[in-house]
């Protein structure tokens, strides 16, 4: 099964998205179709049969839509630089389309506002004695209004008429169909009344016309569409910013020469020179030189990171000072930045389960509104005329029908979820929190338990010297470390390297060792001058040492330095807790979340680490294949579980958890199994990701509420349901204002997430 992403042309509302989804889903050869109004993308999953782009466009062309293969997803193996070119091209197209909309609004809105003022003046003069009549004779006003309304309906409002044509041809009704039918009905009625007095006399109706309503509705609806389109462009800024981080070229060593080449010509293994202030073009490993690098674009941390030979560098980060040379290890789509862009783009185009409600309603909304509008017109004629004269009932019937068609916009409903998802996931990317899809974001908002793996997640993942305990009365802690480190520096064992590393960090000079020998399963030995030293693990004979027990009870690994059978001292090592671990756990507790540590380590070591971090519960001595079972047990207790880990052995648990959270410092397998990836392994971002998820879902619920409330309140008002009791009848002009306001308010509310502090 293959997947392909397209940009959708001609899609302007939620009902458009519903039509496209329905038609594509039913097309032979397509397994699944996801159409996203906010991103204007369609993601199609194809079966084995070949489906051409031409056949898809032939299908959708009948309904006024089109598909263009998205270059940003079309060629996964293309160089990352192509993404920027594709993104720039798409941005230019959107900007040109927005300029066209702006030009139409700039022409239509002043006229609509002028007519609106005159209309309000006329209404006021009829109901308030102190307000003078319009200074323009009504006959002249009607002729001018008819001329303007005709131009508005057939020229400015041509897309709405096209919606009617598509509805007649295919039975597919969109928001344009509603506006088209409403304004065309008002125009036709008014034109007949104005130009055919005998018809007006036959129907016994007054000379009131709705040319002004037609002009103002079209003007306000165009304004709403323009503001909505402009706001939607802002929701995708995160991807645009990420793509803009890519370097355009690289200085590559070719023999003895340094040559600047386009980024797409960089290959794995190339030696690349980076000068002060330059962007690092691709991922790699420093082989010469050192520098301080701003990695905030992938980590969110503002403090530059010092780099030296053998350290990793990330493409798109900025070299602050110093020059260095590195070997390219990942290029094109393999770089960290390219993978981030792909992940964020994929996530922003995905749908949260909560959106299914809106999608189902949007699919049946427009046909329902058409029926309601027709029933409203019939009801006013059939029932209204029994309580009032026919001309008045007819007038109210037309006003009610037009008002319903105008106010019943499903756009806000269609935008409620995707705009918030786009902004929320983009906000996460800025903080170094990569969310794989909208479903992960929604599930993360409901989490009440976070399970942390210990090694590499709560702890640094590497042993460090924690205690130096001299026992012979003559050796100082520093001398104890210097002697042990000198002998251990000849060994490749991780504990030996940790001891040697501790001495180097303290600036100690290592002493010359002769006669070095590794003692299998015991330790090492060697001579320093006349001292024959041995570094070994404790045995049964050492159990009487009072200093040994407390260290081992803390879960620490203890080694002993002895000379000639006399123990000079103890050196304790432990995987140290991350500096930010306690802060991260406190932040989760403040959110009412239970924190559990899951580890294969022994109970003593696990309890000691958990106590330092303030963790609620510990599940220790768990085999790798049992971790998923422990997650399942928590879920069976009714808990919503997020699992945070970084190793290959964490992958099954990450996949089974309601949400898997992978540390990007870990393995690719763990990252692929997770719904959320935390860059640089800062576990404080786990709490931030939950804050973001909850804020995003809160905005989605607010959006859905306002989208529903506009229609729940507006449609009865527009139909005139309150007129018999309260004398309230919503003019179609205000229906147009409300329709525009609903979509703009939903998008604006989503954009508030940009200002959210995590």
N, C-alpha and C positions, 0 to 999 in steps of 0.2 A: 504494500500500500504506500502510495506517495502522497506528499503534502505540498501544496503550493499556495502562495499568498498573492493576492491581487489588490490593487487600488481600485475602488469602485467609483465610477463616474455617474453623476446625476442623482445621487442619493442625498436627500435633504431632510428626511424626517424618520421617525421610528417606524411609521407604516411602510415607508420605502424599504427599510431594512428588513421588515417582516415579509414583504412581497419577494424581495431578492432571495432571502433565506428559503422561503417556501418553494420557489421555482427551481433553485439550484438543488435543493435536497431531493426533489422529485426527478431530477435529470438522470438519465441512464449513465452509469459509470461513476457517479459521485456517491461516496459512502456517507459523508458528513459535510455540512456547510455551516460555518460560523461567520456571521456578518456583524461588524462592529460599527455603529453609527459614529461614535466619537472619533475613532481613528480612520474611518472611511476605508476600512480594509475588509476583505473577505478571505477567510482561510478555508481551503477546500481539501478534503481527503478523498483521493481517487481510489477506485477499485482497480483490478487488473486491466480493464479495458482502457484503450487510449481515448482521451477526451482532449480535443484541441481547443485552443483559446478562441478560434473562429466560431466553433459550434456554440461555445458559451455566450459569446457576444451576439450571435444570431438569436439565441433564446431570449436574452435580456433586452436586446435592442427593441423588441416589440413593446416593451414596457417603458422605454425611454432611459434604460440604464446601460452601462458598459463596464468592462473589466480591462485593466491594464496590468500585466504581470509586474509584480513588485521587484525591482532590481536588488533591493536590499536583502531579499530572501531568496531570490531566484538562483544565485550561483554561490553556494556556501563556500566553495573553494577559492573564490575570487579574492584578490588582495583587499586588505581592510580599507585601503584608500578609496576603493570603488564605492564603499558605503557613503562616504562624504559626497562624492559626485552625485550619487543617486538621491541622497537626502537634499542636496542643494537644488537639484532639478525639481523634485517634488515640492520643495518650499517655494520655488519661483512660480510654479503652476498655481499653487494655492494663493500666493500673493496677487497674481494676475486676476484670478477669479474673484478675490476679495476686492480688488480695485474696480472691477466691473460692477460688483454689487454696490460698492460705495458710490459710483457715478450715478446709478439708478436711484439710490436713496437721496443723494444730493439734489437731484432733479425733482423727485416725487415728494419729498418730505416738506419743503417750504409750501408747495401748493396744498398738500394735505392739511398742514397746520393752518393756513389761511382759511380754507374751507371749513375746518373744524371750528375756528373762532366765529365765523359767520353763522355756522349751524347753531352754536351755543347762544349766540346773540339772538337768533330767530326764536329759539326755544324760550329764552329768558323774556323776550318781548311779549310772548303770548301768555306767560304766566305771571309776570311782574309788571304792574301798571306803570311804574316809574321808568322802565327801560323802553327807550324809543324803538320804533320799528326799523328794520334794515333800511339804509338809505338807497338800496337798489330795488327797483320794481321786481316783484316775484317772477313775472313772465320773463324778464331779461335774465334774472338770476338762474331760472330753470334752463334757459337756452345755453348760457355760459357753462352751467354745471353739466349739462348733457354733453357738450362738446369735450369738456375736460374728462368726464367719466368715460366717454367712448374711447378716448386716447388711453386712459389708464387701463381700462378693461382689455383692449385689444393690442396694446403696445407694451405698456409697463407691466401689465399683469398677464402677458402671453404665457409664461410658464404655468400659471394656474389653469388657463384654458387648455393647455397641453395635457394637464392632469385629467381633465374631463374627457378628452379624446382617448387617452389611454384606458380610462375606465370603460368607455363605450366599446372600445375594441377588444379589450381583454378581460374586463370585469375586475381589474386590480385597481382599488381606490387608495389614494394616498392623501396626505395633508393638502397637497396642491389641488386635489379633486374637491375637497371640502370648500376651500377658499374660492375655487373657480365656480362651483355651482352656486355658492352664496352670492358672490358679487355679480355673476351673470344674471341670476334671477332678479336681483334688485335692479340691475340696469335694464333688463327686458321689460319688467313691469313699468318702470318709470318712463321708458321710451314710448311705450304704447300709450300710457296716460297722457304724455305730453303731445305726441304727434297724431294721436287718433282720438279726438274728442268724442266721436260717436260711440267708441268702445267704452270710454269712461262713463258716458251717459247710460249706456246699456247696463253696465255693472253697478251703476249708481254709487260710484266711489268719488271721494274728494280728489282735488288736484294735487294732493301731497305726493312728492316724489322722493326717491332715495339715491339720487345721483351723488349727493354729498356723502352719504354713508359709504357708497362704493369707492369714492376717491379716498376717503380717510382710512377705510379698512385696508385697502391695498397699500397705501403709504405706510401705515403703522406695521402691517405684516412684513413689508420689505425691510423696515428698520429693525424689527425683531430678528429676522433672518440674518441680517448683516451683523448685528451685535452678537448673535449666537455663533456665527462662523468665526468672527474675530476672537471671541473668547475661546472657542475650541482650538484655535491655533496655539494659544498659550499653554494648553494642557500638555502638549507634546514637547515642551522645551527641554525636558530632561534628556531625551534621545539626541536632540540637536546639540546640546552642550557636550554630551559624551563624544559624539562624532567629531565635534570641533577640537577635541583634545588630541586627536591623532596628528602626528608629525607628517609633513608632506615629503620629506626627503631624509637621506642619511649619508654620512661621510664614511665611506667604506675603504678599507685598505686593500689595494690590489697590487701585490708585490711590494715594491718600495714606495708606491704612490698612494696618495689619499684622494679619492674621487667622490664627489657628491652625486648620488644617484636617486631617482624617484623611489619612494617607499616600496612600490610593488616589485622593484628589482632586487630587493634585499633577500638573501637566501640563508638558510640555516648554516651555521659554521662561519659566516662572514665575520671578520674583525671590524668592529665599528668604533669610530672615534667620536667622543662626545665632548664638546667644549662648554665652558661656563655659560649658563643662561639658556642652553639649548634644550629642546625636548628630546627625550630618549625615544628613538624610533620604534624599537621592537623589544621583546623580552630577551634577557640573556644573563651572562655571568661575567663579572669584571675580571679581567686578567692582568691589568696594569693600571696603576694610579688609584686615587681615592677622591671622594667628594662628599658633599652633603646634598641630599636629593629630597625635593618636595613631592611626597607621595599622597598628598591630601585628596587627589582626584579619585583614588581607589580605596583609601582608608578613612577619609574624613578627618584625619589627624593633621592639625596645622603645623606641628613641629617637624622640621626637616630631619631626615634620617641619615646618619653617617654610614658611608659605604666604603668597603675596602676590597682588595682582591679576594675572589671566591664568593663574594656576596651577590645575591640576585638583584637585577634591576627590571623594572616594568615599563613597557612601552607606553608613552603618553605622559609619564611623570617628567618633572622639570629638574634639570641639573642646576643647582644653585651656585656652587663654586667648585673650582678644581676641574681638571680635565682627566679623562680616563678612557681606556679602551676595553671593550667587552666583546664576548663571542655571542652572536645571535643564536638563541636556542628555540625560540618560537616566533614565527612570522605569519603575516596574513591573518586568517581567521583563527589561528591557534593562540594568538596573544591574549593576555588577560583582558585588555581593554576591548578587543573585538568580541570576546566571549561575554563580557558584561553587556555590551551594546545588544548583542543577539538575545541575551536572556531578558533584558529589560524590555526590548521590543516585543518579544514573544509574550511576556507577561502582560504588558499593556493591552495587547490585542485579545487576551483571554477573557472569559466570562466567569463571574462569580455565580454560585448557585442562586443567590437572591435575585439575580437578574432574570432568571427564568420566569418569575412572576410577571415582571414588566413585559417580557417578550410575549408571553401568552396573551396578556391583555391587549398589547399593541396590535397583535395579529387580527383580533376581532373588533378592535375599537372603531375603526373607520366605517366598516359596514354597519355597525350598530348605530353610529352617529347619523348616518344617512337615513336609517329607518326612523330614528327619533325625530329628525328634522321633518321628515314627511308626515309622521304622526302628529307632530305639533301643528303643522299647517292645517291638516285635516281637522284636528280637534278645535282649533280656533274657528274654522268655518262651520263645523257641525254643531259645536256646543256654544261657542262664543256668540254666534249670531242669534242664539235664543235669548241672550241677555242684553245684547246691544245691536245696533243697526249693522247691516251686512257690510257696508264700506269700512266701518271701524274694525269689524272682525277680520275682514280681509287684510286690512293694514297691519293689525297685530299678528295675523298668521304669517305674513311675509317677514315682518320684523323678527318674529320668534324663530322661523326657519333659518333666516340668514344669520341671526345671532348664534344659534347652536352650531351651525356649520363653521363659523369663524372661531368661536371660543374653544371648541373641542379639539384642541391641538394635542396629539400624542407625543409631540417632540420632547417635551419635558420628561415624560415617562421614559422615553427611549434613551435620554441623556443622563438620567438620574444615576445609574450605576456606572457606565463606562467612563464618564468624565472623572468621577471620584477615584476609580481604579487607576486611571492613567496618571493623575496627579499624585496619588498616594504611592504608587510604585516608583514614580520618578523621584519623589521626595526621599524614599528609602535608598535609591541608588546614590543620591547626593551624600547620604550618611554612611555609605559602605554597606548597606543592607540590600542584598539582591533577592527579590521575591520571584519565584519561578512562574507563578500564575495567580490569577485572581482567586481561585478556590483556596489556595494556601493562605492568602491574605485573609479571606473570610473565616477560615477555620482557626487561624492564629488568634483572631479576636475573641474566640470562645475558650481559649486554653485556660485551665485552672491548675495545671501541674506541669512543671518543667523538670525534665530529667537530664542531668549533666553527666557525661562521661568524665572520669577523673583525669587520666593522663592526657595532656595536651589541650585540655579544655579548661578544667578548674586549675590544673597545674601547668607548669612550663613544659613538661614532657621530657626534661633532661635532668639527671641528678646533679646536685650542687652540694658543696661542703657546708654543713650547718653548725657543727660543733667540733672544737679542738680541745681535748682534755688531757693535759700532761699528767703523768702518774709517777715519774721517778724523782720529782722534787728538784730536778736540775734543768730540765728542758722547758723552754717557754712555748706558748702556742705557735709563735712564728717559726721557731726552730723545728718544732714537730712537723709543721706543714712543709718546710723547706726540705727536710731530710726525706720525708715520705714522697714528696712530689719529684724529687730528683731521681729516686729509684723508679717510681711509677711512670715517669715520662718515657721510659723505654718500652712500656707495654701499650698494646692497642685496646685493652679492655675499657669499656665505657666508664667504669668507676675510677680506673687509673687515670683516664684522660680528664675526668672531672677534678681529681685532686691536683693534677699538673696544671689544669686551667685555673684553679683557685689561686695557686702560687703566682702564676703569670699576672692575674688580675691585681694582685697586691704588689706587683713590681719586684718580686723576689728573683734573685739569680739562682738558676739551677746548678747544683754542684756536679762535678765529674763522677761518674759511676763506672766501676770496673767489675768484671765477673758477674754481669747481670744474668739471671736465670729465672724463667717463668716456672712456677710450681703448679702443675695442673690441679685445678680444683681447690687450691689452697691460697695462692698469692704469688708474690715475686720476691727475689732477694738480689742483693748486690752490695758492693763495698764502696764506701766513700772514705778515702784515706785509709785509716786503719780500722774503721768501724765496719763490721759486717752486719748489715741491716736486713731485716725481713719485714715485709708488709703482708699481712695475712688476715683471713677472716677468723672470728673467734671459734674456739672449739669447747668441748665440755669442760676442760680444765679451767676455762676463764669465767665460768658461771659465778664464781665467788667474788668477782670484782664488783664492788657496790655501784660503780659508775656505769656499768654496762647495761644492767636491767632497765633503768629508767629510759635510756636512749632507745632500746629495742621496743619498749612498750609504746613509744611514740611512732612506731612503725618505721624507724630509721634503719638504714643499713650501716653497720659499724665495721671498720677495719682497724687492725692493731699494728703499731710500729714497735718492733722489738730489736734489741741488740744483745747478742749472746744469751738469748733466753730470757732477758729482762725486758718487760713491757715498758716502753718509754711513754706511751700515751695512746689514746683512742681518737679516731677520726670518724665522725658520723656524717653520713650523706643522706640526702632525701630529695625527692622530686619536690621542688618548692612551689607553693601556691602562687598563682598569678597575683600581681599587685591589685588588680581591679576586681578580683573574685568576690571579696566581701562586699564591695560596693554594688556589684551586680546582683548579688543575692538580696541585699537590703532593698534595692529598687523593685525586685520581683515581689518581695514580701509586702511592700507598700501597695502593690496592685492586688493583694489578696491571693497571690499564687504560691502554692506549695512547691518547695524545691527539694529534689531528690538527687543523690549522687549514686551512680551505677558504675561499679568497677570490678575488675577481676583481681584487684590487689587484696592483700590480707586485711582482716577486720581492723587490726590495730592501726595500720597506716591510714586506712580509709576514715576511721573515726577521728583520728588526729587532724587530718586535712579538713574534714567536714566541720569540725569544731572551729577551726580557724576561719572558715568562710561563713559560718553561721547557717549551715545547711540543715534542713529539718530532719531528713531521713537518709539512711545509708543502706544501699543494697550492695554487699561486698562479696568477694570470692566467687564471682559469677564467670563461668566460662563464656568465651565469645559466642558460641552457638546458643547460649541461654539468655543473652541480653534481650532478644526479641520476645522471649517468653515472659520476662519480667514486665516489659512494656504492655503486653497483652493482659497480664494480671491486673495492672493498674487500670486499664480500660474497662475490664470486667467489673471493677469497683465503681464504675460510672464516671470516671475522671476523663477529662479532655487533656491529652498528653502531648506535649512538645518534647522531642528528644534532641539534645545538642551533643554532637560528637565530631570526631575528626579522622578516625581510623577506618581501615578496611573492615575490621571486625565490628564497627558500629553500623555499617551499611544496612544490614537486615533490620536493626532496631529503628534506624532513621526512616526506612521505608514503611515500617509497620505503624509507627507513631502517627497520631492525627496530623501532626506537622513535624517534619524533620528539619533540624537547623544544623547546617554543616559549617565548620570553621574552614575558611579558605586556605588556612595554613596546613590543612590536612590533605588527604588523598583525593584524587579525582573521583574514585569510586564513591566515597562518602558524599561528595558534592553532588554527584549525579543522582544519588538516592534521596536528596533532601529537597524540601519545598522552599527553604530559605537558606541563603549562604551569607555568612558574616565575614567580610573581608578583614584580613590581618588577624583574625581570631580573637578580637576584643569582645569578651563575653558580656560586657555592659550593653552591647548593642542588642542582646537578646531582649532585655526589658524595653529598649527603644523600639524594637520591631513590633512588640506587642502594643506599645503605646500608639504606634503608627497604624496598626491593624484596627485597633479599637476606634481611633479617631476617624479612619476611613469609613468603617461600617456605620459610625454615628452619622457621618455626612450623607452616606447613601440612604439611610433611613429618613433623614430630614428631607433629602431630595424627593424620595418616593412619597413622603407625606404631602409635600407641597405640590407635587405633580398630580396626585390624586385629588387634593382638596380644591385645587383650581377648577377641576372638572366637576367634582361633586357639588360644589357651590355654584359654579358658573353656569352649567348647563340648565338647571332648573330656573335660574334667574333669567337666562337668555330666552328660555321657552315662555316666560311670563307666568310661571307658576304662582308667584307672589302677588300678581296684579289683582286678582279677585278680592283678596283680603286686605293687602296693604297699599295697593295702587302702585307697586314698584315694577317697572319693566326695564330691563337692561337694554340700552341702545346698542345695536351691533358695533357701533364705533368703539364703545368701551370694551366690547368683547374682543376686538382686535388688540386693544391695549393690554388686556389681561392675558391674551394668548402669547403676545410677544414677551410680556413680563415673566410668564411662567418659565419659558426656556432660558431666558437670560438669568433669572434668579437661581435656577438649578446649576448652571455652569459657574456662575459667580460664587455660589456656596461651595462648590467643589474646589475652586481656586483658593479658597481660604486655607486649604491644607498646605499650600506653599509656605504659609507663615507659621505653621505649627512647629513648636520647639519640642524635640524628642528627648 
